[in-house]
Amino acid sequence: MTAFNTVRFNLKPGREQEFLDAHQKADRNWPGLRHANLIKTGDQSYCIIGEWDDMDSLANARPFMLQTLETFRDTLEGDTDPVSGPVVLEVK
């Protein structure tokens, strides 16, 4: 069953381009990852949303996601806010 994950990020002032560059450089050829989109949600806030084949694929990719996080962690203000789960109802 399809699964999604999302992570909210708040950036330190002046670090936006560094944050975006790190995401552009990241390898995202992880098994089971269908799509990933980075959304600007405020002046210094972003959210990434990933669509996965299933929860197992998402779980297996967590070490890679954490490895990617380490490439830009110093651009963040505070902690990330990650959540994930399987699709329980397709509304469109």
Secondary structure, 3 states (H helix, E strand, C coil): CCEEEEEEEEECCCCHHHHHHHHHHCCCCCCCEEEEEEEECCCCEEEEEEEECCHHHHHHHHHHHHHHHCCCHHHECCCCEEEEEECCCCCC
